[in-house]
Amino acid sequence: MTDRPHAATLTFRYPDSDAAGLVAAAVSQEVDEIDGDRSAATVSRDGAAVRVDVGADDLVALRAGLNTWSSLVEVAERSLEAVDG
């Protein structure tokens, strides 16, 4: 996200790499669907951690992007919990 003047990274840690992989796979599907003119994001996984890098042209777009991606990860986590029971 270095091509945008404002950027932030969200890192989510999980008990194991399987859980992180499921969350990353779920939210990665949204990358091209959600990116707009003023912001963009990437999703990556490193072991048991999922990283979402958000870049934006302005602080309002950055805040909106962070809120959106936090919500998407939260939904994926709730779905994972429902499956795991």
N, CA, C and O atoms as CSV, one atom per row, in Angstrom:
chain,resi,resn,atom,element,x,y,z
A,1,MET,N,N,0.811,-1.194,0.000
A,1,MET,CA,C,0.000,0.000,0.000
A,1,MET,C,C,0.856,1.261,0.000
A,1,MET,O,O,0.369,2.335,0.353
A,2,THR,N,N,2.085,1.152,-0.378
A,2,THR,CA,C,2.980,2.303,-0.321
A,2,THR,C,C,2.624,3.381,-1.332
A,2,THR,O,O,3.136,4.495,-1.228
A,3,ASP,N,N,1.768,3.094,-2.304
A,3,ASP,CA,C,1.412,4.098,-3.291
A,3,ASP,C,C,0.338,5.059,-2.782
A,3,ASP,O,O,-0.054,5.976,-3.505
A,4,ARG,N,N,-0.135,4.872,-1.577
A,4,ARG,CA,C,-1.136,5.749,-0.958
A,4,ARG,C,C,-0.465,6.540,0.163
A,4,ARG,O,O,0.399,6.008,0.860
A,5,PRO,N,N,-0.853,7.808,0.345
A,5,PRO,CA,C,-0.189,8.632,1.363
A,5,PRO,C,C,-0.488,8.244,2.814
A,5,PRO,O,O,0.269,8.595,3.719
A,6,HIS,N,N,-1.580,7.527,3.032
A,6,HIS,CA,C,-1.942,7.118,4.396
A,6,HIS,C,C,-2.100,5.599,4.418
A,6,HIS,O,O,-2.679,5.017,3.500
A,7,ALA,N,N,-1.586,4.963,5.460
A,7,ALA,CA,C,-1.653,3.506,5.532
A,7,ALA,C,C,-1.694,3.039,6.980
A,7,ALA,O,O,-1.216,3.714,7.892
A,8,ALA,N,N,-2.279,1.867,7.156
A,8,ALA,CA,C,-2.318,1.235,8.477
A,8,ALA,C,C,-2.367,-0.275,8.275
A,8,ALA,O,O,-2.805,-0.768,7.236
A,9,THR,N,N,-1.914,-0.986,9.285
A,9,THR,CA,C,-1.914,-2.444,9.252
A,9,THR,C,C,-2.715,-2.979,10.426
A,9,THR,O,O,-2.525,-2.567,11.571
A,10,LEU,N,N,-3.611,-3.904,10.119
A,10,LEU,CA,C,-4.357,-4.629,11.145
A,10,LEU,C,C,-3.774,-6.035,11.206
A,10,LEU,O,O,-3.629,-6.689,10.173
A,11,THR,N,N,-3.440,-6.505,12.400
A,11,THR,CA,C,-2.923,-7.859,12.563
A,11,THR,C,C,-3.823,-8.610,13.529
A,11,THR,O,O,-4.094,-8.145,14.637
A,12,PHE,N,N,-4.282,-9.776,13.097
A,12,PHE,CA,C,-5.169,-10.613,13.901
A,12,PHE,C,C,-4.459,-11.936,14.152
A,12,PHE,O,O,-4.023,-12.595,13.209
A,13,ARG,N,N,-4.341,-12.326,15.413
A,13,ARG,CA,C,-3.639,-13.562,15.778
A,13,ARG,C,C,-4.656,-14.626,16.209
A,13,ARG,O,O,-5.658,-14.328,16.859
A,14,TYR,N,N,-4.367,-15.868,15.829
A,14,TYR,CA,C,-5.275,-16.983,16.086
A,14,TYR,C,C,-4.534,-18.109,16.795
A,14,TYR,O,O,-3.303,-18.135,16.811
A,15,PRO,N,N,-5.289,-19.044,17.383
A,15,PRO,CA,C,-4.646,-20.139,18.122
A,15,PRO,C,C,-3.762,-21.029,17.246
A,15,PRO,O,O,-2.788,-21.607,17.728
A,16,ASP,N,N,-4.104,-21.139,15.959
A,16,ASP,CA,C,-3.305,-21.985,15.073
A,16,ASP,C,C,-3.392,-21.481,13.638
A,16,ASP,O,O,-4.207,-20.618,13.315
A,17,SER,N,N,-2.545,-22.030,12.794
A,17,SER,CA,C,-2.486,-21.577,11.405
A,17,SER,C,C,-3.712,-21.999,10.601
A,17,SER,O,O,-4.053,-21.352,9.611
A,18,ASP,N,N,-4.380,-23.079,11.017
A,18,ASP,CA,C,-5.599,-23.489,10.318
A,18,ASP,C,C,-6.687,-22.429,10.451
A,18,ASP,O,O,-7.336,-22.071,9.468
A,19,ALA,N,N,-6.883,-21.931,11.665
A,19,ALA,CA,C,-7.886,-20.886,11.895
A,19,ALA,C,C,-7.521,-19.626,11.118
A,19,ALA,O,O,-8.380,-19.006,10.491
A,20,ALA,N,N,-6.258,-19.253,11.162
A,20,ALA,CA,C,-5.807,-18.064,10.427
A,20,ALA,C,C,-6.017,-18.249,8.927
A,20,ALA,O,O,-6.412,-17.313,8.232
A,21,GLY,N,N,-5.758,-19.439,8.438
A,21,GLY,CA,C,-5.943,-19.714,7.017
A,21,GLY,C,C,-7.385,-19.586,6.581
A,21,GLY,O,O,-7.671,-19.064,5.504
A,22,LEU,N,N,-8.300,-20.065,7.420
A,22,LEU,CA,C,-9.721,-19.958,7.092
A,22,LEU,C,C,-10.181,-18.505,7.076
A,22,LEU,O,O,-10.916,-18.098,6.176
A,23,VAL,N,N,-9.756,-17.726,8.056
A,23,VAL,CA,C,-10.130,-16.311,8.105
A,23,VAL,C,C,-9.527,-15.575,6.911
A,23,VAL,O,O,-10.216,-14.800,6.249
A,24,ALA,N,N,-8.264,-15.810,6.638
A,24,ALA,CA,C,-7.606,-15.140,5.511
A,24,ALA,C,C,-8.290,-15.486,4.191
A,24,ALA,O,O,-8.495,-14.610,3.350
A,25,ALA,N,N,-8.640,-16.742,4.007
A,25,ALA,CA,C,-9.310,-17.152,2.771
A,25,ALA,C,C,-10.673,-16.483,2.631
A,25,ALA,O,O,-11.071,-16.084,1.536
A,26,ALA,N,N,-11.378,-16.366,3.742
A,26,ALA,CA,C,-12.706,-15.750,3.706
A,26,ALA,C,C,-12.636,-14.272,3.336
A,26,ALA,O,O,-13.393,-13.808,2.483
A,27,VAL,N,N,-11.740,-13.538,3.968
A,27,VAL,CA,C,-11.699,-12.094,3.709
A,27,VAL,C,C,-10.938,-11.747,2.433
A,27,VAL,O,O,-11.190,-10.697,1.842
A,28,SER,N,N,-10.028,-12.587,2.000
A,28,SER,CA,C,-9.269,-12.311,0.772
A,28,SER,C,C,-10.175,-12.204,-0.448
A,28,SER,O,O,-9.858,-11.495,-1.403
A,29,GLN,N,N,-11.290,-12.902,-0.415
A,29,GLN,CA,C,-12.231,-12.861,-1.533
A,29,GLN,C,C,-12.787,-11.463,-1.770
A,29,GLN,O,O,-13.248,-11.152,-2.868
A,30,GLU,N,N,-12.742,-10.629,-0.751
A,30,GLU,CA,C,-13.334,-9.294,-0.842
A,30,GLU,C,C,-12.364,-8.224,-1.338
A,30,GLU,O,O,-12.786,-7.096,-1.593
A,31,VAL,N,N,-11.096,-8.540,-1.479
A,31,VAL,CA,C,-10.094,-7.513,-1.802
A,31,VAL,C,C,-10.462,-6.732,-3.060
A,31,VAL,O,O,-10.536,-5.504,-3.006
A,32,ASP,N,N,-10.689,-7.383,-4.162
A,32,ASP,CA,C,-10.990,-6.671,-5.403
A,32,ASP,C,C,-12.406,-6.106,-5.431
A,32,ASP,O,O,-12.694,-5.174,-6.182
A,33,GLU,N,N,-13.287,-6.673,-4.612
A,33,GLU,CA,C,-14.672,-6.210,-4.582
A,33,GLU,C,C,-14.831,-4.905,-3.811
A,33,GLU,O,O,-15.702,-4.099,-4.138
A,34,ILE,N,N,-14.011,-4.688,-2.801
A,34,ILE,CA,C,-14.181,-3.544,-1.905
A,34,ILE,C,C,-13.271,-2.376,-2.254
A,34,ILE,O,O,-13.623,-1.227,-1.989
A,35,ASP,N,N,-12.129,-2.638,-2.831
A,35,ASP,CA,C,-11.209,-1.544,-3.154
A,35,ASP,C,C,-11.934,-0.468,-3.956
A,35,ASP,O,O,-12.684,-0.765,-4.886
A,36,GLY,N,N,-11.700,0.772,-3.582
A,36,GLY,CA,C,-12.344,1.884,-4.267
A,36,GLY,C,C,-11.331,2.838,-4.855
A,36,GLY,O,O,-10.141,2.535,-4.940
A,37,ASP,N,N,-11.818,3.991,-5.258
A,37,ASP,CA,C,-10.940,5.001,-5.836
A,37,ASP,C,C,-10.002,5.599,-4.797
A,37,ASP,O,O,-8.890,6.013,-5.125
A,38,ARG,N,N,-10.454,5.645,-3.532
A,38,ARG,CA,C,-9.678,6.342,-2.502
A,38,ARG,C,C,-8.942,5.422,-1.548
A,38,ARG,O,O,-8.141,5.893,-0.741
A,39,SER,N,N,-9.195,4.109,-1.618
A,39,SER,CA,C,-8.509,3.189,-0.707
A,39,SER,C,C,-8.355,1.815,-1.347
A,39,SER,O,O,-9.043,1.476,-2.310
A,40,ALA,N,N,-7.443,1.042,-0.789
A,40,ALA,CA,C,-7.193,-0.321,-1.252
A,40,ALA,C,C,-6.605,-1.113,-0.092
A,40,ALA,O,O,-6.071,-0.546,0.862
A,41,ALA,N,N,-6.713,-2.432,-0.194
A,41,ALA,CA,C,-6.199,-3.287,0.881
A,41,ALA,C,C,-5.605,-4.561,0.305
A,41,ALA,O,O,-5.933,-4.982,-0.805
A,42,THR,N,N,-4.723,-5.162,1.090
A,42,THR,CA,C,-4.202,-6.488,0.790
A,42,THR,C,C,-4.358,-7.335,2.047
A,42,THR,O,O,-4.337,-6.821,3.166
A,43,VAL,N,N,-4.515,-8.632,1.845
A,43,VAL,CA,C,-4.646,-9.576,2.955
A,43,VAL,C,C,-3.555,-10.625,2.802
A,43,VAL,O,O,-3.354,-11.172,1.718
A,44,SER,N,N,-2.855,-10.900,3.896
A,44,SER,CA,C,-1.820,-11.932,3.874
A,44,SER,C,C,-1.862,-12.711,5.186
A,44,SER,O,O,-2.423,-12.259,6.184
A,45,ARG,N,N,-1.256,-13.885,5.152
A,45,ARG,CA,C,-1.201,-14.717,6.356
A,45,ARG,C,C,0.228,-15.146,6.584
A,45,ARG,O,O,0.949,-15.489,5.647
A,46,ASP,N,N,0.627,-15.123,7.842
A,46,ASP,CA,C,1.944,-15.606,8.243
A,46,ASP,C,C,1.729,-16.508,9.447
A,46,ASP,O,O,1.596,-16.034,10.575
A,47,GLY,N,N,1.695,-17.806,9.200
A,47,GLY,CA,C,1.449,-18.744,10.293
A,47,GLY,C,C,0.065,-18.546,10.880
A,47,GLY,O,O,-0.938,-18.676,10.178
A,48,ALA,N,N,0.012,-18.233,12.164
A,48,ALA,CA,C,-1.258,-18.077,12.869
A,48,ALA,C,C,-1.728,-16.625,12.912
A,48,ALA,O,O,-2.582,-16.275,13.727
A,49,ALA,N,N,-1.183,-15.790,12.052
A,49,ALA,CA,C,-1.575,-14.374,12.028
A,49,ALA,C,C,-2.078,-13.984,10.643
A,49,ALA,O,O,-1.542,-14.415,9.622
A,50,VAL,N,N,-3.120,-13.158,10.637
A,50,VAL,CA,C,-3.647,-12.585,9.400
A,50,VAL,C,C,-3.354,-11.095,9.439
A,50,VAL,O,O,-3.587,-10.422,10.443
A,51,ARG,N,N,-2.839,-10.599,8.328
A,51,ARG,CA,C,-2.478,-9.182,8.250
A,51,ARG,C,C,-3.284,-8.527,7.136
A,51,ARG,O,O,-3.346,-9.031,6.015
A,52,VAL,N,N,-3.899,-7.395,7.465
A,52,VAL,CA,C,-4.625,-6.599,6.479
A,52,VAL,C,C,-3.939,-5.241,6.400
A,52,VAL,O,O,-3.918,-4.493,7.377
A,53,ASP,N,N,-3.382,-4.928,5.246
A,53,ASP,CA,C,-2.749,-3.633,5.012
A,53,ASP,C,C,-3.731,-2.766,4.236
A,53,ASP,O,O,-4.181,-3.137,3.152
A,54,VAL,N,N,-4.056,-1.614,4.797
A,54,VAL,CA,C,-5.005,-0.695,4.173
A,54,VAL,C,C,-4.270,0.591,3.829
A,54,VAL,O,O,-3.578,1.164,4.670
A,55,GLY,N,N,-4.423,1.036,2.599
A,55,GLY,CA,C,-3.850,2.301,2.168
A,55,GLY,C,C,-4.955,3.195,1.647
A,55,GLY,O,O,-5.925,2.712,1.063
A,56,ALA,N,N,-4.815,4.507,1.855
A,56,ALA,CA,C,-5.869,5.429,1.436
A,56,ALA,C,C,-5.292,6.776,1.029
A,56,ALA,O,O,-4.188,7.154,1.419
A,57,ASP,N,N,-6.076,7.478,0.236
A,57,ASP,CA,C,-5.675,8.804,-0.224
A,57,ASP,C,C,-5.876,9.877,0.833
A,57,ASP,O,O,-5.221,10.918,0.794
A,58,ASP,N,N,-6.780,9.630,1.782
A,58,ASP,CA,C,-7.041,10.613,2.839
A,58,ASP,C,C,-7.437,9.872,4.113
A,58,ASP,O,O,-7.719,8.674,4.088
A,59,LEU,N,N,-7.455,10.596,5.215
A,59,LEU,CA,C,-7.711,9.959,6.512
A,59,LEU,C,C,-9.139,9.457,6.658
A,59,LEU,O,O,-9.370,8.454,7.333
A,60,VAL,N,N,-10.095,10.128,6.044
A,60,VAL,CA,C,-11.485,9.657,6.104
A,60,VAL,C,C,-11.601,8.301,5.410
A,60,VAL,O,O,-12.239,7.386,5.931
A,61,ALA,N,N,-10.991,8.175,4.246
A,61,ALA,CA,C,-11.016,6.904,3.523
A,61,ALA,C,C,-10.255,5.817,4.285
A,61,ALA,O,O,-10.649,4.651,4.257
A,62,LEU,N,N,-9.177,6.191,4.959
A,62,LEU,CA,C,-8.427,5.218,5.758
A,62,LEU,C,C,-9.282,4.695,6.904
A,62,LEU,O,O,-9.334,3.488,7.142
A,63,ARG,N,N,-9.951,5.596,7.612
A,63,ARG,CA,C,-10.824,5.182,8.714
A,63,ARG,C,C,-11.926,4.258,8.202
A,63,ARG,O,O,-12.208,3.227,8.812
A,64,ALA,N,N,-12.545,4.625,7.091
A,64,ALA,CA,C,-13.607,3.793,6.523
A,64,ALA,C,C,-13.070,2.417,6.128
A,64,ALA,O,O,-13.719,1.399,6.370
A,65,GLY,N,N,-11.891,2.392,5.523
A,65,GLY,CA,C,-11.295,1.118,5.138
A,65,GLY,C,C,-10.974,0.240,6.337
A,65,GLY,O,O,-11.218,-0.966,6.312
A,66,LEU,N,N,-10.430,0.841,7.382
A,66,LEU,CA,C,-10.116,0.074,8.599
A,66,LEU,C,C,-11.385,-0.488,9.228
A,66,LEU,O,O,-11.405,-1.638,9.667
A,67,ASN,N,N,-12.441,0.316,9.273
A,67,ASN,CA,C,-13.712,-0.162,9.828
A,67,ASN,C,C,-14.274,-1.310,8.999
A,67,ASN,O,O,-14.742,-2.308,9.547
A,68,THR,N,N,-14.226,-1.166,7.687
A,68,THR,CA,C,-14.745,-2.208,6.800
A,68,THR,C,C,-13.995,-3.517,6.980
A,68,THR,O,O,-14.611,-4.570,7.143
A,69,TRP,N,N,-12.668,-3.458,6.952
A,69,TRP,CA,C,-11.878,-4.689,7.048
A,69,TRP,C,C,-11.951,-5.306,8.433
A,69,TRP,O,O,-11.931,-6.530,8.559
A,70,SER,N,N,-12.034,-4.496,9.467
A,70,SER,CA,C,-12.222,-5.033,10.826
A,70,SER,C,C,-13.541,-5.786,10.913
A,70,SER,O,O,-13.612,-6.859,11.512
A,71,SER,N,N,-14.584,-5.221,10.316
A,71,SER,CA,C,-15.896,-5.875,10.325
A,71,SER,C,C,-15.876,-7.180,9.544
A,71,SER,O,O,-16.454,-8.174,9.983
A,72,LEU,N,N,-15.216,-7.186,8.394
A,72,LEU,CA,C,-15.135,-8.413,7.601
A,72,LEU,C,C,-14.413,-9.521,8.353
A,72,LEU,O,O,-14.844,-10.674,8.329
A,73,VAL,N,N,-13.331,-9.180,9.012
A,73,VAL,CA,C,-12.596,-10.176,9.796
A,73,VAL,C,C,-13.461,-10.661,10.955
A,73,VAL,O,O,-13.471,-11.854,11.258
A,74,GLU,N,N,-14.180,-9.761,11.600
A,74,GLU,CA,C,-15.049,-10.153,12.712
A,74,GLU,C,C,-16.117,-11.142,12.252
A,74,GLU,O,O,-16.397,-12.116,12.952
A,75,VAL,N,N,-16.711,-10.908,11.097
A,75,VAL,CA,C,-17.719,-11.828,10.564
A,75,VAL,C,C,-17.090,-13.189,10.276
A,75,VAL,O,O,-17.684,-14.222,10.584
A,76,ALA,N,N,-15.905,-13.198,9.693
A,76,ALA,CA,C,-15.212,-14.460,9.415
A,76,ALA,C,C,-14.906,-15.205,10.710
A,76,ALA,O,O,-15.036,-16.427,10.771
A,77,GLU,N,N,-14.498,-14.472,11.748
A,77,GLU,CA,C,-14.210,-15.099,13.040
A,77,GLU,C,C,-15.472,-15.699,13.653
A,77,GLU,O,O,-15.433,-16.803,14.197
A,78,ARG,N,N,-16.590,-14.978,13.568
A,78,ARG,CA,C,-17.846,-15.511,14.114
A,78,ARG,C,C,-18.284,-16.755,13.359
A,78,ARG,O,O,-18.795,-17.700,13.960
A,79,SER,N,N,-18.088,-16.761,12.056
A,79,SER,CA,C,-18.430,-17.939,11.259
A,79,SER,C,C,-17.566,-19.127,11.653
A,79,SER,O,O,-18.051,-20.255,11.745
A,80,LEU,N,N,-16.295,-18.869,11.884
A,80,LEU,CA,C,-15.372,-19.919,12.311
A,80,LEU,C,C,-15.794,-20.487,13.664
A,80,LEU,O,O,-15.774,-21.701,13.866
A,81,GLU,N,N,-16.174,-19.608,14.586
A,81,GLU,CA,C,-16.628,-20.050,15.909
A,81,GLU,C,C,-17.900,-20.881,15.803
A,81,GLU,O,O,-18.063,-21.860,16.531
A,82,ALA,N,N,-18.802,-20.499,14.901
A,82,ALA,CA,C,-20.052,-21.238,14.733
A,82,ALA,C,C,-19.787,-22.645,14.203
A,82,ALA,O,O,-20.447,-23.602,14.607
A,83,VAL,N,N,-18.828,-22.762,13.304
A,83,VAL,CA,C,-18.484,-24.066,12.737
A,83,VAL,C,C,-17.783,-24.933,13.773
A,83,VAL,O,O,-18.048,-26.131,13.877
A,84,ASP,N,N,-16.875,-24.312,14.546
A,84,ASP,CA,C,-16.135,-25.060,15.562
A,84,ASP,C,C,-17.012,-25.436,16.745
A,84,ASP,O,O,-16.714,-26.380,17.476
A,85,GLY,N,N,-18.097,-24.687,16.926
A,85,GLY,CA,C,-19.048,-24.984,17.989
A,85,GLY,C,C,-18.512,-24.648,19.297
A,85,GLY,O,O,-19.188,-24.836,20.308
